[in-house]
Amino acid sequence: MEAALKEKRLAETLVKIKDYNGARTKLLKAQKLFPKLDYITDMIKVCNILCAANVHGCFKDWYCILEISLDADESRIRSKYKMLVKSLERIRNVFPGTDSALTVVKNAFDVLCDKKKRLIFDSERERACNPLCIVEGFMRNAVAEREVGLERVERKKRDIVHELNQVSCGKKLYSNHYDFGNNRKAEWFAVGQIWAAYDEERMPRCYARIDKVGHSPFRLGVTWLKPAPGTDNEKRWCEAGLPVVCGAFDLKRSNTVVCQPTVFSHLVSQVQRLNFEQVEICPKKGEVWALFKDWRPFDWCSNPQKREGCGHVMVEILVGYSKEADITVAPLAKVAGFRSVFKRSMDVDGGSTFTIPAIYLLRFSHSVPAFRFKDGEIAGVSNGMLELDPLAVPNDLVESMAKPSGKTNSSCSSSFSDHPGPVSSSIILDPENRSMEGKWCRKDFSSGQVWAVYDGSDSMPRRYVLVNSVISAVGVSVTFLEPHPVLYDEIHWVEENLPFVCGLFRTGKTTVNLGMSQFSHLVEYEWSKTDSFYKIYPKKGEVWAMYKNWKHIWKSCDYNCHQCQVVEVLSDISEGTEMKITSLGEVDCCNTFFQRQYCDGFELIRTIPKREMLSFSHQIPCFNVPGIESYGIPEGSLHLEPDALPPRLAV
């Protein structure tokens, strides 16, 4: 029953932010978990009514709201109305949104029980069902529902023209060279195309398929694409009403509306068909996209309003999305003297590119139409620079591209640059539980510290470095620590070039400069003055990833297929020749929260002898989040750093 109550509480929160469809999904889950939950059927009715009354781009269908057929007589209408009112009245002071639902039901009854009003409504409804309907009242409703349209677009155009004619720092901003409006002319629209449309924030984050094209006057019949979340995190993101621009989308024809072409930004040229009913839209090589700068998915899902003011950065896609590889991007910086001309930024933690894991598609805000210059086209602009569509450039664009969240792929960082890490999820906290906003800063580093840095094909924090000095606001001079194997198994492990994370280490001969975003966490160690060794072992209270089905005789081929499990260390190895650990498992629907596992009421604890230290993959930074119980997350659960979570977790 507790799980059902949790879903009910989440539904109440979603109703308050007007995500009625998400609330309905939660209530249906609660009903499945505990069918006898008080008033569950009535609460679902509230969500059904509010969903029917808030269909994007459509007027309210009173028949659908009262759940009656088109030929229902007056007695049937009155009977259904009384039944709904009776159901809703008893939860009026229990469930949010009930008053709104009652108002909608009353409006439906007033229209359908008045012969004249019903006749007018039936006429409007019949015409609205035609995708090429040109009724101006309906048109205004459809456009207003998405809060975009000709007036808003034209207003932003006027603002841009005004800005282009202002003097900034003694220089006049140059006007646009390329007219992106030509890409939205009527002749470019065709049946079957998918276009990006402006959302309520005036950014192109909605997608629509062109179903019909009408002329005299020109109108479009479209079907809005609906995100098809696959993972629990994606579902939470959608349920919170956050923008979804990448991933799978449903093509099922639902409510076809009529729009003016001015609500559209650009044609989505590269769409992959997954099946008859779904398509996939993802960043492709050569495209320009806006990223959320301070991306905090957990916070935003809990409170979508926290997304306000997050800022954006612009990037060019160098290696497009695929399930097998990360997305490589190059940050863009605005060219001085131009409103919308950008070039690649070279001052990014000492490098010019960084990567975004394929699982972090939600960090993409939207695609931005771009025009690439050639030499000689305009004074002050070089070959390869990009002019971006001003209507798709966010107003809160972060001008300096020197601080994107992520590990860089520096061309001057020695051989270590061959292992670029994933971009940070911006939920990284230091041991004092202080927000790092996606990067470390100068004061976090001091000479003599040992840090774990991201390494390997899966970019996990498995290599250790000794800090020499901080060389800039974004760079640190370090020397790599090298393994010092003693036991036979350790020697075999190192000879196989497998990652060595527990044991003895000595100062290596390789010194490099690394960007701060390549650092994962500070490492506790013991220093042996007599032997000049660093001793690094799991400490009590830390969380580590361990290889599942580990064998000391592993070779590279065995390691490449490994899976990991997450454990919490209960005792130090220094207390004897073995340590105790307990297994941690994911909290349902919260992939970055883990809790201790129990079997028949007993905690799953096991002993790891010192000779099996090679079974540890890497440490995962973790911290406690106060107040998580209010979000349905069990007390005592630990939030693990997303960047250090193994890509292949054992079930």
N, C-alpha and C positions, 0 to 999 in steps of 0.2 A: 504493500500500500504506500510505503514511503516514496518509492520510485514514481508512482502515479501522482502523488501530491507534488513532487518535484516538477513533473511535466505540467501540471496545472498552474503552478506558480510561474513557470516560464511563459505559459500561454497568456496569463494575466499581464505580464510585462510586455509581451508582443502586441497585445491589444492596445495598450496605452500608447505605443508608438505607431499604431495604425497598421501593423503588419498582420492583417486578419487571416490571411492564408497560412502564414507561419503558425499563428495561434491555433488555428483549426487542426493543423498537423500535430501539434503538441497534445491537444485534447484527445484526438483520435488514438494517439499512443497511450495516453493515460487511461482511456477507456479499455484499451486492449490489456493493459497491465492490471487494472482493477475495475471490472465492469460495473460494480455496485457503488462507485464513487458518487457522492451526493451531487445531484443536479448536473451530472456530466452531459446528459442528452440535451438539456436546456442550454447549456453553455455552448455546445456545438451548434445549436440552432442560431444563437447570436452571431457566431462567426460566419455561418452560411449566409445569413441575411446581409451582414456587412460586406462580405466578399462579393455577393451579387450586386450590391449597391455601389461598389467601388471598382468595377471592371475598367481597366485602362482604355480610354478612347471611346467609350460607349456611354449612351444615356442609360438611365436605370430601367431595367426591364421588370415592370411590376408583376408580370406573370411569374417570372423566375423567383422573385422575392417571396411571393405568397405560395410558391410551389404548386401552382394550379395550371391546368391546360388552357389553351386559347379559347376554347368553347365553354368554359365554366360559366354556369348561370349565377345569378345574384345570390341565391341561397347557398351555393357552394362557396362563393367568395366570403359571405358573412360567416359561415361555419369555420372556414380555414382561418379567418381573421381572429375570431374569438379564441380558437384553439392556440394560436401563436401568442396572443396577448396574455392568456392564462399562463402559458409556459414561461414567458419572459417576466411577468410581474413578480413571480415568486423568487427570482434571483436578481431583482432590480438593485438590491443593496448588497449583493454578494459578488457579482461578476462585473468588471468594468466593460463599458461599451453597450450595456443592456439598454440604457436610455436612448442611445443613438439607434439601436435596432428597433425599439418600439416606435420611434419617430418615423423610421423608414417604412415599417409595416403599416402605420396609420396613413402615410402618404399613398402607399399602394392601394389601400382600401378605399380612400377618398376618390382616387382616379377611376378604379375599376367598377365601383358601385354607382358612379355617375355616368349615365348613358352618353351624354354629350362629350364629357372628358374622355371616356373610354374610346369613343369613335375616333376622336382626334389622335389619341395615343396609338390606336391600332394602325391608323394611316401613317403616322410618323415611323412606327416600328417596321412596317412593311417596306417603306422606302429606305430606311436605315440598313436593312438586311441586304440591300443591293450594294456591292462593293464600290460601285461608281456613283453612288448617291451624291448629289451636289447641294443638298439642303444646307443653307448657310448656318442655320442654328446648330445643326448637328456637327458641321465642320468646326465651328467655334468650340463646341464641347470636346471634340476629339483632340484638338490641338491644345486646348486649355488643360486637359487632363494630364498632359506631359509638360505643361507650363513652358512650352516653346512654340515658336511660330514666326511668321513674317515680321511682326512688330518687334519682337525681342531680337531677332537676328539683325534687322535693320538698325535698331538702336545701338547694338554693339558695333556695327559697321561705322556708324557715325562717331562713336567714341574713339574708334581706332583712327579714323581719318583725322579727328581733332588732335589726337596724340602725335600723329605723324607730322603735323604741322607746328609742333611746339619746338622750341629751342631748348636743348638739354646740354648743360655744361658748355655752352657757347657753340654748340654744333647742332645743326638741324638734322633731325632723324629723317633718313631717306624713305621715300614711299615704296610700296610693294612693287617688285618687278614682275612677279607672276600673279595673274588673276585667278585665284582658286574658285571664284564664282563660275567660271566657264565649265568647271567639272560638274556643276549642279544644274546645268541647263536641261530643259525638258527632253531634248533629243537623246540624252544619254541614258534615260531610264528605259528598262526593258523587263518584260516578265521573266521571273526566275532569279533575278539579281538579288543580292543582299546588300543593304545599305546601312551605314552607321548614322544614327539620328541623335539629336541633342536631347539631353535629359533635363531635369529641373534645375541643374547647376550650369546649364548651357555648355556642357561638354558632351562629345559624341560617344556616349556609353550605352546606347540602346541599339538594337539591331532589328531590322524589318526585311521581310522578303516581299518583293514586288509581285503581286498576284494579277493585277490588271492595270492597264494604262488607259485613261480616258482623255478625250480632247473636247474642246469647245464647251466650257473651259477645261483647261488641263487639270486633271485630278489623278490621284493614285489610290488603288486599292491594295492594302498591305496586310500582312500578318506579322505581328510582333513576335520575335523569337523569345522563348523563355529559357533561362538557364537550367541545365540538367546536372545538378551537383552529384558528384560520385562518392566523395569521401565525407566523413562526419564533419570535418572542418569546413568543407565547402558548403555543406547543408547549414551549418551554424551561420556562416557568412551570409548566405541567401536569406535565411530566416530573420536576420537582423536588418534586412533591407539595404545592405551595402552593395555598391555597384559591382557587377560581374561583366567583364569584357573578354575574358579568355576562358577556353574550355569547351565543353559540349553544350549545345543548345537544341531544344526541341523545335521541330518544324510542324508539329501538329496544328492544323488549322483550328483556331478557336474563335476569337472575336476579331473578325476582319474589319478594320476601320478605314476611313477615308482621310487622307492627309494632303496638304499642299507640299510640293517638293522642297519648300524652303525650310522644312524642319530637318532636312537631311544634311549631313556633313560631307560624306564621301562614299564612294563605292568600295565595298570590301572585295578586293580582287582575288585574294587567295583563301578559299574556303574548302576544307576537306570534308567530303561526305562520309560520315561514319556508317550510316544505314539509311533506310528509306525515310525515317522520321527524325534523324539527328544530323547535325553538322558540327564541325569543330573549327573554332576561330582562335588562332594563336599567333604570337609575334613571328614574323618571317624576315629572312635576311634582306637588308636594305631598307626596311621600314623604320619610321621614327615613332617612338612611344613615350608617353609621360608615365613616370613612376611615382608612387607615393613615397615621399622622402622619409618621414618618421612613421614608418609602417608598423602598427601595433595591433596585429589581428586579434589577440585575445581581448585586449581592452576595448577595441571597437565592437566586437561581437557582443560584449557585455553591455556596452553603452555606445551606440552608433554616433551619438553627438560628439564623442571625443575625436572623431575624424576631422572635425572642423579645425582649420589652421594647420593641418599636417604638412602642407607644402608639397611641391612637385619638383622633380628633376627631369630633364629631357635626355633621352638616350637614342642612339642609332643601333639597330640590331645587326650584329656581325655574324653570329651563328644562331639560326632560328631554333624554334622549339622542336624538340623530339623527346620521346619518352626515355630514350637511352642516354641523352646527353644534356648538360646544362645549357642555358641561353647565355651567350657572350654578347656584351653590349659595350658601346663606347659612349661616355658622357659627352654632352654637348654644352657649349657655352655661347652666350650671345655675343655677336660681333659688335664692337663699339660703333655707334653712329647709325645703327639699323634697328628697326622695330622688330623684325621677325627673321633676321638672318643669323644662323648659328654655325659653329664649327666645332670640331672635336676638341675636347679639353685634354691637355697633356698633364695637368697638375692634379693628379688623383693618386694620393699616397705613393707618389713616385712612379706611377704607371699610367697607361692610357686605356685600359679595359678592365672590366670585372665581370664576374659571372653570377647568374641567378639560377638557382636550382629549378628544375622543371616542376617541382612540387610547390613552388612559390608563385604561381601564376596570378594569384589574387593581389599581388603587389602592383600589377600593371593597372594604371588608371584608365588610359584610353590611347588609341592610335591617333597620330597627328599627320594629316596630309603634308607632303613635303615636295619641294622642287629642288633638284641638284644643279648647281651652277657649273658652267665650264669657263675656262679662262677667257677674259675679254668681254664677257656679257655685260658687266657693270663695274664701274670704277670702285675700287676698294674691296672687291669680292674676288677670292681666289678659287681655283678649280677644286671642286668637291664640297664647297660650302653649301649649306642647305637653307632655303627659305621655307619657313613653316607657315601653315595657314593660321593667320592671327585669331580666327574664331575658335580654334582648337588649342590655343596656347593658354594655359591656366594663368589667372591673375596673380596667384600666390607662387609663381615660379621662383625657385631659389636661383638667384643669379649666379652665385659661385658654385661651380661643379667640383670643387676640391674636396668635398666631404660626403660622397655617397656612402651608404651603408654597404659594406661588402669587402671581401678579400680581393686584392688586386692581382692582375696578371702582369707584373712588371717585366719589362724587357731588360732591366738592368739589375735584377736581384739575384744573379747567379743561377745555379741549377735549381734552386728552390722554387723559382718562378714557374717551373714546369708543372707545379701542382697548385693551380688556383683554387681557392676555396669558395664556398657558396656565399652569396650576399647575405648580410646580417638581417635577421627578422626584426631588428630594433627592439627586442625584448631581452637585452643583455644587461645584467646587473652585476656589480662587483661584490666582493664579500661584505661590504657595508650596506648592501641592498639599495644602492644608489643608481639611478637611471643613467645609462651611458649613451643613450640616444644613437645607438648603432655604431659607436666607435669608442676607443679609449682616448685619453688625452695625455698631455705631456707629464702632468703630475702623478700619473699612475705608475710611471716607470722610474726605476733608480738602479744605479750600477750594482751588480752582484745578484740581482733577482734572477730566478729561473722561471720561465714561462713555457706553457704548452702552446704550440702553433699548429695551424691546420696543414695537413700533409696527406699525400696519397691520392689515389684516383677518386676516393669518396670524400676527400677533404675533411677528415676527422682530426682532432687535436692529439696526434700521436708522436710528435717530435718536440724535443725540448731545446730551448736556447738560453744562453746566459746573456743578460743585458750588459752591454758595455757602456753605452751612453745614449742620450736622446739627441738626435742630430737636427730635428726640425719639428714643426708643429704636428707633422704626420708621420715622421720616420724615426726608427730606432736602430742603432748599430748593435748587432748581436753576434755571438759565436755559438755554433751548434754544439750540443753535447752528443758524444758518440757512445754507443753501448760498450760496456766492458764485461763480456760474458765470462762466467766462471764455471758453471756446471756444464756437463756434456750437452744436455738439452738446449741450454742457452747458446752454446757455440753452434750447434746445428741450426738453431733458429736464425741466428745472425748470418750464417753462411747461406741460408736460403733467402736472404734479403727480406725477411719478414719483420714487421714492426715490433720493436722491443721497447716496452713502456715501463716495466717494473724491474728493478735490480740496481746494478752499479753503472755509473756513467762517468766519463772523463771529458775534460775540455777538448774539443776538436780543433782542427786547423782551419776550418772554414768560417770566415767572418763576412757577414753581408749586412746590407741595410734593408730592413723590412718595413712595410707600411703597418701602421698600428692596427688596422682592421684585420691583419693576418694573425693576431694574437687572440687566443681563446681565454686562458685563465692563468693566474699566478699559481705556482707549484710549490708545495711544502717539501723540503728535502733535509737530509742530514749530511753534513760535510765531514769527511774523514781527513783530518790534517796530515796524518802520517802517510796515508796512501794517495792523497789528493783525488779522492773519489766523491761523487755525489750519489747518495743513496735515496732512491725514490720508490716508495711503496704506497699502496692505498692506505688512507688514514681513516680512523673511526669517524663516522658521520658523513663521509663522502659517498657520492653515487658514481658507480662505474658501469661501463658496458663490458660484458664478458662474452667470449665466443661460445656458441652452443655446440655441443658434441666435439669439444676441443680434444686434440691428440698432440702429444709432444713430438710426434714424428711427422707432423704436417709438412707438406711442401707447398710451393707457390700455387699450384693448381688447386690444392685443398683450401688454401686461404681465400682465393678468389671467389669461392662459392659460399663463404661463411655467412652465418646469421648470428645476431647478437641478442642477448637478454640483458635486462637492466637490474642491477643489484645495489643494495645499500650496505656499506661496510659497518659491522657492529663491533669489531675489535681491531687493534693494531697488530701488525706482524711482530713489532718489537716486544710485545708481551709474551712471545714464545715462538714456536716454530710453525704456527698456523694461525689463521684468522677465521672469524665467523662472518658470514654474510646472510642477508635475507633478500628474497626475490621481490621485485617491484613490478607492478602491472599498470597498464594505462587505465586512467579513469574514463569511463564511458563518455564518448562524445567530446573528450578534451585530450587531444593527442599529446600535449606537452605536460600534462599533469599525471603523476604516477603515485600509487599508494602500495603499501605492503600487502602481500598476498597471504591468504589463509586457506587451510584445508581442514574441514570439519572443526573449525574453531581454533586450530593450531597454526602458528606462524611458520612459514616455510623457511627454516634456517638450516644452513649447511656449513661445513668446515672446509676451508681451502688450505692445504699444506703449502709451505714455502716453495717447494719444488714445482708447484703448479701456478706460479705467478705469471707464466707466459700465457695463461688463459684469459688474462685481462686485456681488453682491447684499448680502452682509454677512459679517462675520467670525464664525467659529464657535470659541468657546473650546475648547481641547483640552489633554490632558495624557497623559503616559506612565503606565502601570500596571505596576509591577514584578511579575514572577512570572506573567504571563499565559500563558507557554508551557505551564505545567502544566495549563491549562484548554483547551489545544488552539488557542489564539489565537496567530497568528504573531508572532514577536519583532519589535519595532519598530512594531507597530500602535498607532494613536492612539485614545484614547477621546474622543469628541466630546460636548459638552454636549447632552443630548437636547432641551432647550428651544429650542436654536438650529438644530437640524437642519431643513432645508426640508421642508415637508409634501409637496411633489411633487419627488422626486428622479428625475432622468433615469436610465434603465437603460443 
